[in-house]
Amino acid sequence: MIIKSKLSDNKENRKSAVDTDSQLAKQVGGDHYKTMTIQPVEFIHVNKLDYLSGNVIKYIVRHRAKGNVQDVKKAIHYCQLILELEYGEKE
């Protein structure tokens, strides 16, 4: 697994939790994912989430660090897409 065996909730220890040769140690455009104990991409990959569900996770976990209200609205939009496309529910 990419993550070392034990993670700390302390953000300062995040850098030591990810292998420095891993792509997870790099980020283009900010550091809002790198500072997380578990990055959204790790969670999405390990849990084999589809595109829509993965975007819900991505936007909701980063809203405080990056997009604020807009990211919450994006997460809601992806939830609405899931309801429509997978369950036939439209607003």
Secondary structure, DSSP 8 states (H G I E B T S, - for coil): --B-S---SSGGGHHHHB-TTSGGG--SS-STTTTSSS-HHHHHHHTT--HHHHHHHHHHHHTTTTTHHHHHHHHHHHHHHHHHHHH----
